[in-house]
Amino acid sequence: MKLNKIFKEDIFRHIEGVIKADDETNVPSEVKEYVITKEIGKKLSEFLDAYFESKNANGVWISGFFGSGKSHLLKILSYVLENKDIDGIKLGDIFIDKIEDDFLKADFKKAISIPSKSILFNIDQKADITNKQQPDAILSVFIKVFNEIRGYYPKHGYIAEFERDLDKQGLFETFKKKFKELTNTDWEDGREVILLEKENFAKVLSEVKGIAYEEALRVLDGYEEKYKVSIEEFAADVKEYIDAQPKGFRLNFFVDEVGQYISDNTKLMLNLQTIAETLATHCKGQSWIIVTS
């Protein structure tokens, strides 16, 4: 018998040497083959106890040396807690089947029964390099990824704010449809070159909102002038999003390489701490931040 025949999985398949947070290529196999050691199982049990009960604590710091599996664990948790479906495969169910400890298995069954959305990202990939030295740099990244999962423009916050307000008025889908009819371009593509599409934008907005064309031309300029980032407003926005979801819903941020991004910048550390505390105050344990360092 050849040695490769004694293994359950194909040992000649491509295996990534480094786990990447934003790579979904091999996620089902990554979850299926994840090894839950006794130490990891113990820490996961402690985390779930807090996840179920705590109304104040809402942060997890996964630390360790390079290659110790921080990003791997972060990625697994993000998919399992959401019980994400990839190609008809429920990742939470796969993970639960692997667990041997009955108590931990029961805890994870309870965890995946809670409706949730995981936002997983590498902070250095999502960050705007020119803003990294600013004290609110981390907040800007959180706002960016939050806008992205809601279908709002992640690159410019003022455009995302315009889209959010239009959405609240129940006009966003109509606006996108009308924009497509007029320009033969999807709004998601048109907003990338909004300065070139400003006249068409104004025509559509004036029709959808019933305002003068000249007024519609000035709308985005007004949003840009007034736009500012605020931790308090971000947390309130997250709370509003959570309240619009099924009862008990959780919105969790899984942030890779935070320690490397922050380095010795104490202002960035304070920014992250304040975001976590403000989310805890507003969302009462329904929005967690899990990071690696």
C-alpha positions in Angstrom: 0.0 0.0 0.0 1.2 3.5 -0.9 1.6 5.9 2.1 -0.7 8.5 0.5 -3.6 6.0 0.6 -3.7 5.9 4.4 -4.7 9.6 4.6 -8.3 10.7 4.6 -7.6 13.9 2.6 -5.6 14.4 -0.6 -2.0 15.2 0.7 -1.0 16.5 -2.7 -3.5 19.3 -2.8 -2.3 22.9 -2.5 -2.1 24.0 1.1 -1.6 27.6 2.0 1.5 28.2 4.1 -0.1 31.4 5.7 -3.7 31.9 6.5 -5.1 35.1 4.9 -8.2 36.7 6.5 -9.6 37.8 3.1 -9.1 34.6 1.2 -12.3 32.4 0.9 -10.8 29.9 -1.5 -10.2 27.1 1.0 -12.4 28.1 3.9 -14.6 24.9 4.1 -11.4 22.7 4.2 -9.8 25.2 6.7 -12.8 24.8 9.0 -13.0 21.1 8.5 -9.4 20.4 9.3 -8.9 22.9 12.1 -7.4 21.2 15.1 -9.1 22.1 18.5 -6.4 21.5 21.1 -7.3 21.3 24.8 -5.9 24.8 25.4 -7.8 26.3 22.5 -11.0 24.5 23.6 -10.6 25.9 27.1 -10.2 29.5 25.7 -13.1 29.1 23.3 -15.3 28.0 26.2 -14.3 31.1 28.2 -15.0 33.3 25.3 -18.4 31.8 24.7 -19.4 32.2 28.3 -18.7 36.0 28.0 -20.3 36.1 24.5 -23.6 34.7 25.9 -23.8 36.6 29.1 -21.8 39.8 29.1 -23.5 43.1 28.5 -20.4 45.2 29.0 -17.3 43.3 27.9 -17.2 43.0 24.1 -13.6 42.6 23.2 -11.1 39.8 22.6 -7.4 40.2 22.1 -5.8 37.1 20.4 -2.0 37.4 20.9 0.9 35.1 20.1 4.1 34.8 18.2 4.3 34.8 14.4 3.0 31.5 13.0 1.2 30.6 16.2 -2.2 30.5 14.5 -3.8 33.8 15.6 -5.2 34.7 12.1 -6.3 31.1 11.6 -8.3 31.1 14.8 -9.7 34.6 14.1 -10.9 33.5 10.6 -12.4 30.2 11.9 -14.3 32.0 14.6 -15.7 34.6 12.1 -17.2 32.0 9.8 -18.4 29.6 12.5 -20.2 32.2 14.7 -22.1 33.4 11.6 -22.5 29.8 10.4 -21.7 31.2 7.0 -22.9 29.2 4.0 -20.3 28.7 1.3 -21.5 26.6 -1.7 -24.2 25.1 0.3 -21.9 24.2 3.2 -22.8 25.5 6.7 -19.4 26.2 8.2 -20.7 26.3 11.8 -22.2 22.8 11.4 -18.9 21.4 10.1 -17.0 22.9 13.0 -19.5 21.5 15.6 -19.1 18.0 14.2 -15.4 18.2 15.0 -15.8 19.0 18.6 -15.3 16.1 21.0 -16.1 17.9 24.3 -19.9 17.7 24.8 -20.1 21.0 26.8 -18.1 22.9 24.1 -20.2 21.3 21.4 -23.4 22.5 23.2 -22.0 26.0 23.6 -21.2 26.3 19.9 -24.7 25.0 18.9 -26.1 27.8 21.0 -23.6 30.3 19.5 -24.5 29.6 15.9 -28.3 29.7 16.7 -27.8 33.4 17.5 -28.3 35.4 14.2 -25.1 37.3 13.5 -23.0 38.9 10.8 -19.2 38.7 10.9 -17.0 41.5 9.3 -13.6 40.0 8.8 -10.7 42.1 7.5 -7.0 42.8 7.6 -6.8 46.3 9.0 -3.6 47.2 7.1 -5.2 46.2 3.8 -8.3 48.3 4.4 -6.6 51.3 5.9 -5.9 54.5 3.9 -2.1 54.8 4.2 -2.2 58.6 4.1 -4.4 58.6 7.2 -2.5 56.1 9.3 -0.9 58.7 11.5 -4.2 60.4 12.3 -5.6 59.5 15.8 -9.0 58.4 14.2 -7.4 56.1 11.6 -8.8 52.9 13.1 -12.3 54.4 13.3 -12.1 55.3 9.6 -11.4 51.7 8.8 -14.3 50.5 10.9 -16.6 52.9 9.2 -15.3 51.8 5.8 -15.9 48.1 6.3 -19.3 48.8 7.9 -20.4 50.8 4.9 -19.1 48.1 2.6 -21.2 45.3 4.1 -24.3 47.5 3.9 -23.7 48.2 0.2 -22.7 51.8 0.7 -19.6 53.4 -0.9 -16.6 52.4 1.3 -14.0 54.8 -0.3 -15.7 58.1 0.5 -17.7 58.4 3.7 -19.7 61.4 2.6 -21.1 59.5 -0.4 -21.9 56.5 1.9 -23.7 59.0 4.2 -25.8 60.3 1.3 -26.7 56.7 0.3 -27.6 55.8 3.9 -29.9 58.8 4.2 -31.5 58.0 0.8 -32.0 54.4 2.1 -33.7 55.6 5.3 -36.1 57.5 3.1 -36.9 54.4 1.1 -35.5 55.9 -2.1 -32.1 54.3 -2.6 -33.2 51.4 -4.7 -35.4 53.6 -6.9 -32.5 56.0 -7.3 -30.2 53.2 -8.4 -32.7 51.9 -10.8 -33.3 55.4 -12.4 -29.5 56.0 -12.5 -29.1 52.8 -14.5 -31.9 53.7 -16.9 -30.4 57.1 -17.6 -26.7 56.2 -17.9 -26.8 52.5 -18.7 -24.3 52.2 -15.8 -24.8 50.7 -12.4 -24.7 53.2 -9.6 -21.9 51.2 -7.9 -19.8 51.9 -11.0 -21.0 55.4 -11.6 -20.1 56.6 -8.1 -16.5 55.7 -8.7 -16.4 58.6 -11.2 -19.0 60.8 -9.6 -17.4 64.0 -10.8 -17.9 62.9 -14.4 -21.4 61.8 -13.7 -22.5 64.8 -11.6 -25.1 66.1 -14.2 -26.7 62.7 -14.6 -26.6 62.3 -10.8 -28.5 65.6 -10.4 -31.0 64.7 -13.0 -31.9 61.4 -11.3 -31.9 62.8 -7.8 -34.1 65.7 -8.7 -36.6 63.3 -10.2 -36.5 60.8 -7.3 -36.7 63.4 -4.6 -38.8 65.9 -6.4 -36.3 68.8 -5.9 -34.9 71.3 -8.4 -32.0 70.3 -10.6 -29.8 73.1 -9.3 -30.4 72.0 -5.7 -29.6 68.3 -6.6 -26.3 69.5 -8.1 -25.2 70.8 -4.7 -26.3 67.8 -2.6 -23.0 65.9 -2.6 -21.0 69.1 -2.1 -23.1 69.7 1.1 -22.4 66.2 2.3 -18.7 66.5 1.7 -18.5 69.8 3.6 -20.4 68.5 6.6 -18.9 65.0 6.8 -16.9 64.1 9.8 -16.1 60.8 11.6 -17.3 60.3 15.2 -17.0 57.2 17.4 -20.3 58.1 19.0 -22.1 58.4 15.7 -20.5 55.2 14.4 -21.7 53.3 17.5 -25.2 54.7 17.2 -25.2 53.7 13.5 -24.2 50.1 14.4 -27.0 50.0 17.0 -29.5 51.2 14.5 -28.4 48.5 12.1 -28.6 45.8 14.8 -32.1 46.9 15.8 -33.3 46.5 12.2 -32.2 42.8 12.3 -33.8 39.7 13.9 -34.1 39.7 17.7 -30.8 39.0 19.4 -28.7 39.7 16.3 -25.0 40.3 16.7 -22.6 42.3 14.5 -19.0 41.2 15.1 -15.8 42.8 13.9 -12.9 40.4 13.3 -9.8 42.5 12.8 -6.5 40.9 11.8 -3.0 42.3 12.5 -4.1 45.1 14.8 -1.0 44.9 16.9 1.3 45.3 13.9 -0.9 48.2 12.6 -0.9 50.1 15.9 2.7 49.3 16.8 3.8 51.9 19.4 1.2 54.5 18.5 -0.7 55.0 21.8 -3.2 57.3 20.1 -4.3 54.5 17.8 -4.6 52.1 20.8 -6.8 54.7 22.5 -8.9 55.0 19.4 -9.5 51.2 19.3 -10.2 51.1 23.0 -12.8 53.9 22.8 -14.5 52.2 19.8 -14.9 49.0 21.8 -16.1 50.8 24.9 -18.6 53.0 23.0 -20.0 49.9 21.1 -20.4 48.2 24.5 -22.3 51.1 25.9 -24.6 51.5 22.9 -25.1 47.8 21.8 -25.0 46.0 25.2 -22.9 43.0 24.1 -24.5 42.7 20.6 -21.4 44.0 18.8 -18.0 42.4 19.6 -14.5 43.3 18.4 -12.0 40.4 18.1 -8.5 41.3 17.1 -5.1 39.6 16.6 -1.8 40.9 17.7 
